[in-house]
Amino acid sequence: MIATVVPGGLDAFQRLEEQEKVHWRKLAIDTIGKQCVNSGQVAVVAGHFMFWPEEEGAGRPVITQNDLNLFTHILYLDVPAEVVAQRCLNDTERIRPSTSPVHLRKWQQAEMTHLRRLCCDHGILFSLISPHPTLLNQALTLVHDFRHHTEKHNLSHAETTLDKVIVAGQGQLKTVLVMDADRTLAAEDTGTLFWKMCSSSRRPRDEDCPLKTLFSSPLGYSYAAFRQAALLYEETADNEEFDVLCQIVASAVTMHPEFVSLLQLVAEQQHVGAVILTCGLRRVWEKVLEREGLSKTVAVIGGGRIADGFIVTAAVKAALVARLRETHQTYVWAFGDSPLDLEMLSKADQAIIVVGGDSRSTTMDAALLNAIDNDGLRARQALLPGHSSPRLDTTKLPLIQLTDPAFVNSLTGRRSQFALQILHATDKNASRLLTTPTRDATVAGPALREAHRRVGWFLATEFVADVIGIEEFLIPHVQGHLTIGYRLFHERQTSIVALMRGGEPMALGINDAFPLAMFVHASCPEDIKLHHLQGQLTVVLVDSVVNSGKTVVQFVQHIRNLHATIRVVVVAGVAQSQSVSGGSLADTLAGQSNISLVALRLSDNKFTGTRTTDTGNRLFNTTHLP
């Protein structure tokens, strides 16, 4: 290209001063870029990174900023220095200075070191290609992959892989466990182990673990960074060598026995499936599962090689969990340990943070706290091994044990067993006392509204606070210092909806307990607008009485049409027993996640009030109206 753009061609270019050469090099690469844009084709450019005469102390890079701005991938042909030296001697068409193999190798090492750094800094994917009988095929395979592989293509391939796993369940899967692998299922990080197992000759120069260097570069944990990781594995070993290394790594991995037992139990359940979703090496975890006898019942979705067709990033993890819920209509339990898992955990119905010992992620606490406080993550933590210290505090992040029968039953039970959580105080003395004035025919108007308000406050503090959770915050102590107080978890991101008009007094009582919550009046479902739900995490629907549940169902369906995953808590003074145990309310809400019913009492009475017996009329002294 330089010969084309420079007047007088390559000979004229070589006679120019160095600064003039920079101008024409930039013009050449810009011309190539324009041709690619105009033609829609990929350009494969052969060029130099630096020149280094043997008599000079250092090489002179000739790559320009324009090159770094344009290139998306750089393949470096790592030909042995002896071969290069011999080829130079055999080239009789050009006059080349004599260069020793020792100097050529030093030149190559300098180029590879500088290129790796520059590529990381500029988001360019870099890989070595070593001489091999299949070198041309290897290069063509990579170029073809580079041409077609985008983040969209990557996600599509990952989704197709997930879909095949779900189809294999023959439509019986109702619950899916999605598990991170490294430092979640086991204490080890298989990526770190892999590079330790590699001989130093296979690793990039002066790097014990190139992944650490890569992920601490400007690429971070981006799509490009994981693609670069795949290229690192690609250049380190051929397929056969890679498989052997994966076997060695797998043999050094010990799964937590709690997870082995849990996955063995899951294998016996036709309606429950398990998927390992790893940013690491798929082949290693397949071999670990084979050893544990779980390979036929637990799928592994991950990458490691270009041939896998995709890599797994934090965004891919989150997208696949969302796909399981929204497309495949499964209830998802997600397990993870690091910041890369937080988006996935937030998308799941149930989130479990696995907390390890010394090998735990050092950046997780701050990221986890931010996810809980600002992004609405609701999660619990499992300590593996059990003597590990918890993350954060157990109010923000409650403890669970993977072997606890109640936990296991909630995980393996049919979805209908836990879709509608029902909490009530029917048999409590507090309920009897609070109910008395609400049933007293002589109590109406302001006195009855006050009685309903007290019921709302009681249900809020006794049950709703347990359903949603509470969080700590600092308050001024009466003795003059700061101390810890408690409020509803994400109280400002809670909307209390009073179903008018009978639900308003109870809703006000709930608002008394949760004063930072939004308060909304709704006479019909359409009164709840999108802006009432945007940025919110929980909706508390409040009505004085739930009979057939038809009205509540209409409200829930409307809310879920506006916001598919928001938590819904239905609060009622009285709920008709049949509607919540087997009637329309239970039937319609079966299978939906994040929904609970809180009632002061359940009643077998199917009586529907009119005029003087209607709760709304009694509350507002309108019993005389037709």
C-alpha positions as CSV (number, residue, x, y, z in Angstrom):
1,M,0.0,0.0,0.0
2,I,2.9,2.4,0.7
3,A,4.2,1.8,-2.8
4,T,0.8,2.8,-4.1
5,V,0.2,6.0,-2.1
6,V,3.8,7.4,-2.2
7,P,4.8,9.2,-5.4
8,G,7.8,7.2,-6.8
9,G,6.8,4.1,-5.0
10,L,8.8,2.1,-2.4
11,D,12.2,3.3,-3.6
12,A,11.2,6.9,-3.1
13,F,9.7,6.1,0.3
14,Q,12.9,4.6,1.5
15,R,14.9,7.8,0.7
16,L,12.6,9.9,2.8
17,E,13.4,11.3,6.3
18,E,11.9,9.4,9.2
19,Q,9.2,12.0,10.0
20,E,8.1,12.0,6.3
21,K,7.8,8.3,6.4
22,V,5.4,8.5,9.4
23,H,3.1,10.7,7.3
24,W,3.0,8.2,4.4
25,R,2.6,5.2,6.8
26,K,-0.5,7.0,8.4
27,L,-1.9,7.7,4.9
28,A,-1.4,4.1,3.8
29,I,-3.3,2.7,6.8
30,D,-6.0,5.3,6.5
31,T,-6.5,4.4,2.9
32,I,-6.9,0.7,3.8
33,G,-9.5,1.7,6.4
34,K,-11.5,3.7,3.9
35,Q,-11.4,0.8,1.4
36,C,-12.7,-1.5,4.1
37,V,-15.6,0.8,4.9
38,N,-16.5,1.4,1.3
39,S,-16.3,-2.3,0.3
40,G,-17.6,-3.9,3.5
41,Q,-14.7,-6.3,3.4
42,V,-12.1,-7.3,5.9
43,A,-8.5,-6.3,5.2
44,V,-5.6,-8.6,6.1
45,V,-2.5,-6.3,6.3
46,A,1.1,-7.6,6.4
47,G,3.5,-5.2,8.0
48,H,6.4,-4.4,10.4
49,F,6.2,-3.4,14.0
50,M,9.9,-2.3,14.4
51,F,13.2,-2.3,12.6
52,W,16.3,-3.2,14.6
53,P,19.7,-3.2,12.9
54,E,22.1,-5.5,14.9
55,E,24.6,-2.7,15.4
56,E,22.0,-0.5,17.1
57,G,21.2,-0.7,20.8
58,A,17.4,-0.7,20.5
59,G,14.8,-1.2,17.9
60,R,12.8,1.6,16.1
61,P,9.0,1.0,16.2
62,V,7.3,2.0,13.0
63,I,3.8,1.4,14.0
64,T,1.7,4.6,14.1
65,Q,-1.2,5.8,16.2
66,N,-3.4,5.5,13.1
67,D,-2.5,1.8,13.0
68,L,-3.5,1.3,16.6
69,N,-6.8,3.1,16.0
70,L,-7.7,0.9,13.0
71,F,-6.5,-2.6,13.7
72,T,-8.9,-4.9,15.6
73,H,-6.6,-8.0,15.6
74,I,-2.9,-8.6,15.2
75,L,-1.5,-12.1,14.5
76,Y,2.3,-12.4,15.0
77,L,4.0,-15.1,13.1
78,D,6.4,-16.5,15.7
79,V,8.9,-18.2,13.3
80,P,12.1,-19.5,14.8
81,A,15.0,-17.0,14.5
82,E,17.1,-19.6,12.7
83,V,14.5,-20.1,10.0
84,V,14.2,-16.3,9.5
85,A,18.0,-16.0,9.2
86,Q,18.2,-18.7,6.6
87,R,15.3,-17.2,4.6
88,C,17.2,-13.9,4.5
89,L,20.3,-15.6,3.2
90,N,18.2,-17.4,0.6
91,D,16.6,-14.2,-0.7
92,T,18.6,-13.2,-3.7
93,E,16.2,-10.7,-5.0
94,R,16.8,-8.2,-2.2
95,I,20.0,-6.9,-0.5
96,R,19.5,-7.6,3.2
97,P,22.0,-6.9,6.0
98,S,23.4,-10.0,7.7
99,T,21.6,-10.6,11.0
100,S,22.5,-13.3,13.6
101,P,19.8,-15.6,14.9
102,V,20.6,-14.4,18.4
103,H,19.7,-10.8,17.5
104,L,16.7,-11.9,15.5
105,R,15.3,-13.7,18.6
106,K,15.9,-10.6,20.8
107,W,14.2,-8.6,18.1
108,Q,11.2,-10.9,18.1
109,Q,10.9,-11.0,21.9
110,A,10.9,-7.2,22.0
111,E,8.2,-7.0,19.3
112,M,6.0,-9.6,21.1
113,T,6.4,-7.8,24.5
114,H,5.6,-4.4,23.1
115,L,2.7,-5.6,20.9
116,R,1.0,-7.4,23.8
117,R,1.1,-4.3,25.9
118,L,0.0,-1.9,23.0
119,C,-2.8,-4.3,22.0
120,C,-4.2,-4.4,25.6
121,D,-4.0,-0.7,25.9
122,H,-5.9,-0.2,22.6
123,G,-8.4,-3.0,22.7
124,I,-6.7,-5.0,19.9
125,L,-6.8,-8.8,20.1
126,F,-3.3,-10.3,19.8
127,S,-2.1,-13.8,19.2
128,L,1.0,-15.7,18.2
129,I,0.9,-18.3,15.4
130,S,3.8,-20.7,15.5
131,P,5.2,-22.6,12.5
132,H,3.2,-25.8,11.9
133,P,2.2,-27.9,8.9
134,T,-1.4,-26.5,9.5
135,L,-0.2,-22.9,9.9
136,L,-2.2,-21.6,6.9
137,N,-5.4,-23.4,8.1
138,Q,-4.9,-22.1,11.6
139,A,-4.6,-18.5,10.3
140,L,-7.6,-18.8,8.0
141,T,-9.7,-20.2,10.9
142,L,-8.8,-17.3,13.1
143,V,-9.4,-14.7,10.4
144,H,-12.8,-16.2,9.6
145,D,-13.6,-16.2,13.3
146,F,-12.5,-12.6,13.6
147,R,-14.7,-11.6,10.7
148,H,-17.9,-12.9,12.1
149,H,-17.5,-12.9,15.9
150,T,-19.2,-9.9,17.6
151,E,-20.8,-9.6,21.0
152,K,-24.2,-10.2,19.4
153,H,-23.0,-13.3,17.6
154,N,-21.4,-14.5,20.8
155,L,-24.6,-14.1,22.9
156,S,-26.6,-15.8,20.2
157,H,-24.3,-18.8,20.2
158,A,-24.4,-19.0,24.0
159,E,-28.2,-18.8,24.0
160,T,-28.4,-21.6,21.4
161,T,-26.2,-23.8,23.7
162,L,-28.5,-23.0,26.6
163,D,-31.6,-23.8,24.6
164,K,-30.2,-27.2,23.7
165,V,-29.7,-28.0,27.4
166,I,-33.3,-27.0,28.2
167,V,-34.7,-29.0,25.2
168,A,-32.9,-32.0,26.5
169,G,-35.0,-31.7,29.6
170,Q,-38.0,-32.6,27.4
171,G,-40.1,-29.8,28.8
172,Q,-40.1,-31.1,32.4
173,L,-37.7,-28.5,33.9
174,K,-39.4,-26.1,36.2
175,T,-36.4,-25.1,38.3
176,V,-32.8,-24.6,37.2
177,L,-29.8,-24.1,39.3
178,V,-27.2,-21.9,37.6
179,M,-23.8,-22.1,39.2
180,D,-20.6,-20.3,38.7
181,A,-17.6,-22.7,38.8
182,D,-14.3,-21.3,39.9
183,R,-14.3,-20.5,43.7
184,T,-18.0,-21.3,43.9
185,L,-18.2,-25.1,43.3
186,A,-14.6,-25.4,44.6
187,A,-12.0,-23.3,46.3
188,E,-9.7,-23.4,43.3
189,D,-9.4,-21.1,40.4
190,T,-8.9,-23.3,37.4
191,G,-7.5,-20.5,35.2
192,T,-4.7,-19.9,37.7
193,L,-4.1,-23.6,38.0
194,F,-3.9,-24.0,34.2
195,W,-1.1,-21.5,33.9
196,K,0.8,-23.0,36.8
197,M,0.6,-26.4,35.1
198,C,2.0,-24.9,31.9
199,S,5.7,-25.0,31.4
200,S,7.4,-21.6,31.4
201,S,8.2,-22.1,27.7
202,R,4.5,-22.1,26.9
203,R,3.6,-19.0,28.9
204,P,4.0,-15.4,27.6
205,R,7.3,-14.1,28.6
206,D,7.8,-13.1,32.3
207,E,4.2,-13.8,33.2
208,D,3.3,-16.4,35.8
209,C,-0.4,-16.0,35.1
210,P,-1.2,-14.0,31.9
211,L,-4.9,-13.8,32.9
212,K,-4.0,-11.6,35.9
213,T,-2.1,-9.2,33.6
214,L,-4.9,-9.3,31.0
215,F,-7.8,-8.6,33.4
216,S,-5.9,-5.8,35.2
217,S,-5.3,-4.1,31.9
218,P,-7.6,-1.4,30.4
219,L,-9.6,-4.3,28.9
220,G,-10.8,-5.2,32.4
221,Y,-13.4,-8.1,32.2
222,S,-14.9,-7.0,28.9
223,Y,-16.0,-9.1,26.0
224,A,-12.6,-8.2,24.3
225,A,-10.7,-9.4,27.4
226,F,-12.3,-12.8,27.4
227,R,-11.8,-13.1,23.7
228,Q,-8.1,-12.3,24.3
229,A,-8.0,-15.0,27.0
230,A,-9.3,-17.5,24.5
231,L,-6.5,-16.5,22.1
232,L,-4.0,-17.0,24.9
233,Y,-5.2,-20.5,25.5
234,E,-5.1,-21.0,21.7
235,E,-1.5,-20.0,21.3
236,T,-0.3,-22.0,24.3
237,A,-1.3,-25.5,23.3
238,D,-2.9,-27.4,20.4
239,N,-6.1,-29.3,21.0
240,E,-4.5,-32.5,22.2
241,E,-2.1,-30.7,24.5
242,F,-4.9,-28.5,25.8
243,D,-7.0,-31.5,26.7
244,V,-4.2,-33.1,28.6
245,L,-3.6,-29.9,30.5
246,C,-7.3,-29.6,31.4
247,Q,-7.2,-33.2,32.7
248,I,-4.2,-32.3,35.0
249,V,-6.0,-29.2,36.2
250,A,-9.3,-31.1,36.8
251,S,-7.4,-33.6,38.9
252,A,-6.2,-30.8,41.2
253,V,-9.8,-29.5,41.8
254,T,-11.9,-30.7,44.8
255,M,-15.5,-29.8,44.6
256,H,-17.2,-28.7,47.9
257,P,-19.0,-31.8,49.2
258,E,-22.1,-29.8,49.9
259,F,-22.4,-29.0,46.2
260,V,-21.7,-32.6,45.2
261,S,-24.5,-33.8,47.5
262,L,-26.8,-31.1,46.2
263,L,-26.2,-31.9,42.6
264,Q,-26.6,-35.6,43.2
265,L,-30.0,-34.9,44.7
266,V,-30.9,-32.6,41.8
267,A,-30.0,-35.5,39.4
268,E,-32.9,-37.5,41.0
269,Q,-35.5,-34.7,40.3
270,Q,-37.0,-34.6,36.8
271,H,-38.3,-31.1,37.3
272,V,-35.0,-29.6,38.5
273,G,-31.9,-29.1,36.3
274,A,-28.4,-27.7,36.9
275,V,-26.1,-25.7,34.6
276,I,-22.6,-24.6,35.3
277,L,-22.1,-21.2,33.7
278,T,-18.4,-20.4,33.8
279,C,-16.2,-17.6,32.4
280,G,-13.4,-20.1,32.8
281,L,-12.5,-23.4,31.1
282,R,-15.4,-25.5,30.0
283,R,-13.3,-28.6,29.4
284,V,-11.8,-28.6,32.9
285,W,-15.3,-28.5,34.6
286,E,-16.6,-31.2,32.3
287,K,-13.7,-33.4,33.5
288,V,-14.4,-32.5,37.1
289,L,-18.1,-33.5,36.7
290,E,-17.1,-36.8,35.0
291,R,-15.0,-37.7,38.0
292,E,-17.9,-36.9,40.4
293,G,-20.4,-38.9,38.3
294,L,-22.4,-35.8,37.4
295,S,-21.5,-35.2,33.8
296,K,-24.8,-36.8,32.5
297,T,-27.0,-34.6,34.6
298,V,-25.2,-31.3,34.9
299,A,-24.4,-29.2,31.7
300,V,-21.4,-26.9,31.4
301,I,-21.7,-23.8,29.4
302,G,-18.3,-22.1,28.9
303,G,-15.5,-21.5,26.5
304,G,-11.7,-21.6,26.5
305,R,-11.0,-22.3,22.8
306,I,-11.9,-20.5,19.5
307,A,-13.6,-23.7,18.4
308,D,-16.1,-23.4,21.3
309,G,-17.7,-20.6,19.3
310,F,-18.3,-18.2,22.2
311,I,-17.0,-16.9,25.5
312,V,-18.9,-16.3,28.7
313,T,-18.8,-12.8,30.2
314,A,-20.7,-11.3,33.1
315,A,-23.2,-9.9,30.6
316,V,-23.7,-13.4,29.0
317,K,-24.3,-14.9,32.4
318,A,-27.0,-12.4,33.2
319,A,-28.6,-12.8,29.7
320,L,-28.8,-16.5,30.0
321,V,-30.4,-16.4,33.5
322,A,-32.9,-13.9,32.1
323,R,-33.6,-16.2,29.2
324,L,-34.2,-19.2,31.5
325,R,-36.8,-17.1,33.4
326,E,-38.5,-15.2,30.5
327,T,-38.2,-17.6,27.5
328,H,-38.1,-21.0,29.2
329,Q,-40.3,-20.0,32.2
330,T,-38.1,-21.7,34.8
331,Y,-37.5,-20.7,38.4
332,V,-33.8,-19.9,38.7
333,W,-31.5,-20.3,41.6
334,A,-28.1,-18.7,41.0
335,F,-24.9,-19.3,42.9
336,G,-21.7,-17.2,42.5
337,D,-18.8,-15.7,44.4
338,S,-17.4,-12.7,42.6
339,P,-18.3,-9.3,41.1
340,L,-18.6,-11.0,37.7
341,D,-21.6,-13.0,39.1
342,L,-23.6,-10.0,40.5
343,E,-25.5,-9.2,37.4
344,M,-26.4,-12.9,37.0
345,L,-27.4,-13.1,40.6
346,S,-29.6,-10.0,40.3
347,K,-31.5,-11.6,37.4
348,A,-32.3,-14.8,39.3
349,D,-35.3,-15.6,41.4
350,Q,-33.1,-16.7,44.2
351,A,-29.4,-15.6,44.7
352,I,-26.8,-17.3,46.8
353,I,-23.4,-15.8,47.4
354,V,-20.8,-18.5,48.1
355,V,-18.3,-17.2,50.6
356,G,-15.0,-19.0,50.9
357,G,-11.9,-18.7,53.0
358,D,-8.6,-17.2,52.1
359,S,-9.2,-17.4,48.3
360,R,-12.3,-15.2,48.3
361,S,-12.6,-12.2,45.9
362,T,-11.0,-9.1,47.6
363,T,-13.2,-6.7,45.5
364,M,-16.5,-8.5,46.2
365,D,-17.5,-6.8,49.5
366,A,-17.7,-3.3,48.0
367,A,-19.3,-4.5,44.8
368,L,-21.8,-6.6,46.7
369,L,-22.7,-3.8,49.1
370,N,-23.3,-1.5,46.1
371,A,-25.5,-4.2,44.4
372,I,-27.6,-4.5,47.6
373,D,-27.9,-0.9,48.4
374,N,-28.2,0.7,45.0
375,D,-29.2,-2.1,42.5
376,G,-31.8,-4.0,44.5
377,L,-30.0,-7.3,44.8
378,R,-31.6,-9.6,47.3
379,A,-29.3,-12.5,48.2
380,R,-28.2,-14.9,50.9
381,Q,-24.8,-16.3,51.7
382,A,-23.5,-19.8,52.1
383,L,-20.1,-20.3,53.9
384,L,-17.9,-22.9,52.4
385,P,-16.1,-24.2,54.4
386,G,-18.5,-23.6,57.3
387,H,-15.9,-21.9,59.5
388,S,-15.4,-19.0,56.9
389,S,-16.3,-15.6,58.1
390,P,-19.4,-14.1,56.6
391,R,-19.4,-11.2,54.1
392,L,-20.9,-7.9,55.1
393,D,-23.4,-8.5,57.9
394,T,-26.0,-11.2,58.2
395,T,-28.8,-8.7,58.2
396,K,-28.0,-7.5,54.7
397,L,-26.9,-11.0,53.6
398,P,-28.6,-13.7,55.7
399,L,-26.9,-17.0,56.2
400,I,-28.1,-20.3,54.7
401,Q,-26.7,-23.8,54.8
402,L,-26.7,-25.8,51.6
403,T,-27.4,-29.0,53.6
404,D,-30.3,-27.5,55.6
405,P,-33.4,-29.6,54.8
406,A,-35.7,-26.6,54.6
407,F,-33.3,-24.9,52.1
408,V,-33.0,-28.1,50.0
409,N,-36.8,-28.6,50.0
410,S,-37.4,-25.0,48.9
411,L,-34.9,-25.6,46.1
412,T,-36.1,-29.0,44.9
413,G,-39.8,-28.5,45.6
414,R,-42.3,-28.0,42.8
415,R,-42.7,-24.4,41.9
416,S,-46.3,-24.3,43.0
417,Q,-45.2,-25.1,46.5
418,F,-43.4,-21.8,46.9
419,A,-44.7,-19.5,44.3
420,L,-47.3,-17.9,46.6
421,Q,-46.0,-17.3,50.0
422,I,-48.8,-16.9,52.6
423,L,-48.3,-15.3,56.0
424,H,-51.1,-14.7,58.4
425,A,-51.8,-14.2,62.1
426,T,-55.2,-16.0,62.3
427,D,-54.4,-17.9,65.5
428,K,-52.4,-15.2,67.3
429,N,-53.9,-13.3,70.2
430,A,-52.7,-10.1,68.6
431,S,-55.0,-10.9,65.6
432,R,-58.0,-11.5,67.9
433,L,-57.5,-8.2,69.6
434,L,-56.9,-6.2,66.4
435,T,-59.9,-7.9,64.7
436,T,-62.4,-7.1,67.4
437,P,-63.1,-3.5,66.5
438,T,-63.1,-4.2,62.8
439,R,-66.0,-6.7,63.3
440,D,-67.9,-4.6,65.9
441,A,-71.1,-3.2,64.2
442,T,-71.0,-0.2,66.5
443,V,-67.6,0.9,65.2
444,A,-67.5,2.9,62.0
445,G,-66.1,6.0,60.4
446,P,-62.9,7.5,62.0
447,A,-62.8,4.9,64.8
448,L,-63.0,2.0,62.2
449,R,-60.4,3.7,60.0
450,E,-58.1,4.0,63.0
451,A,-58.6,0.3,63.8
452,H,-57.7,-0.6,60.2
453,R,-54.7,1.7,60.4
454,R,-53.4,-0.2,63.5
455,V,-53.9,-3.5,61.6
456,G,-51.8,-2.1,58.7
457,W,-49.0,-1.1,61.1
458,F,-49.0,-4.5,62.8
459,L,-48.9,-6.5,59.5
460,A,-46.1,-4.2,58.2
461,T,-43.9,-4.7,61.3
462,E,-44.8,-8.4,62.0
463,F,-44.8,-9.9,58.4
464,V,-44.0,-7.5,55.6
465,A,-40.7,-6.6,57.2
466,D,-39.8,-10.3,57.2
467,V,-40.8,-10.8,53.6
468,I,-38.9,-7.8,52.3
469,G,-36.2,-7.6,54.9
470,I,-34.7,-4.8,56.9
471,E,-31.4,-2.8,56.7
472,E,-29.3,-0.9,59.1
473,F,-28.7,2.9,59.1
474,L,-27.2,5.4,61.5
475,I,-29.4,7.4,63.9
476,P,-28.6,9.9,66.6
477,H,-28.8,8.3,70.0
478,V,-30.6,10.2,72.9
479,Q,-27.2,10.1,74.7
480,G,-25.6,12.2,71.9
481,H,-23.8,9.6,69.9
482,L,-24.6,7.7,66.7
483,T,-26.1,4.3,66.9
484,I,-27.6,1.7,64.5
485,G,-31.3,1.9,63.6
486,Y,-33.4,-0.3,61.2
487,R,-35.8,0.4,58.4
488,L,-37.4,-1.6,55.6
489,F,-34.9,-2.9,53.0
490,H,-34.8,-0.4,50.2
491,E,-37.7,1.5,51.7
492,R,-37.5,4.4,49.2
493,Q,-37.8,1.9,46.4
494,T,-41.1,0.5,47.8
495,S,-44.5,1.5,46.5
496,I,-47.5,1.1,48.7
497,V,-50.7,0.9,46.6
498,A,-54.0,1.5,48.4
499,L,-56.9,-0.3,46.6
500,M,-59.6,2.3,46.9
501,R,-61.4,2.8,48.9
502,G,-61.4,0.1,51.4
503,G,-57.6,-0.4,51.4
504,E,-56.6,3.1,52.2
505,P,-56.7,3.1,56.1
506,M,-54.6,-0.1,56.3
507,A,-52.2,1.2,53.6
508,L,-51.7,4.4,55.7
509,G,-50.9,2.2,58.7
510,I,-48.3,0.4,56.6
511,N,-47.0,3.8,55.5
512,D,-46.7,4.7,59.2
513,A,-44.3,1.8,59.6
514,F,-42.4,2.6,56.3
515,P,-42.5,6.4,56.0
516,L,-40.0,6.6,53.1
517,A,-42.1,4.5,50.8
518,M,-44.1,5.9,47.9
519,F,-47.9,6.0,48.4
520,V,-50.3,5.5,45.5
521,H,-54.1,5.5,45.3
522,A,-55.6,3.1,42.8
523,S,-59.3,2.6,42.1
524,C,-58.5,0.3,39.1
525,P,-55.3,-1.4,37.8
526,E,-54.8,1.2,35.1
527,D,-54.3,3.8,37.9
528,I,-50.9,2.3,38.4
529,K,-48.6,3.8,35.9
530,L,-45.2,2.9,34.7
531,H,-43.6,5.8,36.6
532,H,-45.0,4.3,39.9
533,L,-42.8,1.2,39.2
534,Q,-39.7,2.5,37.5
535,G,-36.7,2.3,39.9
536,Q,-38.8,0.5,42.4
537,L,-38.1,-3.0,43.8
538,T,-41.4,-3.8,45.7
539,V,-45.1,-3.1,45.3
540,V,-47.3,-3.6,48.4
541,L,-50.9,-4.0,47.3
542,V,-53.3,-3.2,50.2
543,D,-57.0,-4.1,50.4
544,S,-59.2,-4.6,53.5
545,V,-60.8,-7.8,52.3
546,V,-59.8,-10.4,49.6
547,N,-62.8,-12.6,48.7
548,S,-62.5,-14.3,45.3
549,G,-59.2,-12.6,44.7
550,K,-60.4,-11.4,41.3
551,T,-59.5,-7.8,41.9
552,V,-56.0,-8.6,43.3
553,V,-55.3,-10.8,40.3
554,Q,-56.2,-8.0,37.9
555,F,-53.8,-5.7,39.8
556,V,-51.0,-8.2,39.9
557,Q,-51.3,-9.0,36.2
558,H,-51.3,-5.3,35.3
559,I,-48.2,-4.7,37.5
560,R,-46.3,-7.6,36.0
561,N,-47.2,-6.4,32.4
562,L,-45.4,-3.1,33.3
563,H,-42.6,-4.7,35.3
564,A,-42.1,-8.4,34.9
565,T,-39.8,-9.0,37.9
566,I,-40.8,-6.6,40.6
567,R,-41.7,-8.1,44.0
568,V,-45.4,-8.0,44.9
569,V,-46.7,-8.2,48.5
570,V,-50.5,-8.4,48.8
571,V,-51.7,-7.2,52.3
572,A,-55.3,-7.8,53.5
573,G,-57.1,-7.6,56.7
574,V,-59.1,-10.7,55.8
575,A,-58.5,-13.2,53.1
576,Q,-60.9,-15.9,52.1
577,S,-59.3,-19.3,52.8
578,Q,-60.4,-21.1,49.6
579,S,-59.2,-18.3,47.3
580,V,-55.7,-18.5,48.6
581,S,-55.4,-22.3,48.9
582,G,-57.1,-23.5,45.7
583,G,-59.2,-20.8,44.3
584,S,-58.7,-18.3,41.4
585,L,-56.1,-16.3,43.3
586,A,-53.9,-19.3,44.0
587,D,-54.4,-20.8,40.6
588,T,-53.6,-17.5,38.7
589,L,-50.5,-16.7,40.8
590,A,-49.1,-20.3,40.8
591,G,-45.8,-20.4,39.2
592,Q,-45.1,-16.6,39.5
593,S,-42.0,-15.6,41.5
594,N,-41.6,-12.9,44.0
595,I,-45.1,-12.7,45.2
596,S,-46.4,-13.0,48.8
597,L,-49.8,-12.7,50.6
598,V,-49.9,-11.2,54.1
599,A,-53.2,-11.2,56.0
600,L,-54.4,-10.6,59.6
601,R,-56.6,-13.6,59.4
602,L,-57.8,-16.3,56.9
603,S,-61.6,-16.8,57.0
604,D,-63.8,-19.6,55.7
605,N,-66.7,-17.1,55.5
606,K,-67.6,-16.5,51.8
607,F,-70.0,-13.6,52.8
608,T,-69.7,-10.5,50.6
609,G,-70.9,-7.3,52.3
610,T,-73.4,-4.9,50.9
611,R,-74.5,-1.4,52.1
612,T,-74.4,-1.6,56.0
613,T,-72.1,-4.7,56.0
614,D,-69.7,-3.5,53.3
615,T,-66.4,-2.6,54.8
616,G,-65.9,0.4,52.5
617,N,-69.3,1.8,53.5
618,R,-68.5,1.3,57.2
619,L,-65.1,2.9,56.9
620,F,-66.5,6.1,55.3
621,N,-70.0,6.3,56.8
622,T,-71.7,5.7,53.5
623,T,-73.9,2.7,54.6
624,H,-77.0,4.8,53.9
625,L,-76.2,5.3,50.2
626,P,-77.7,2.9,47.6
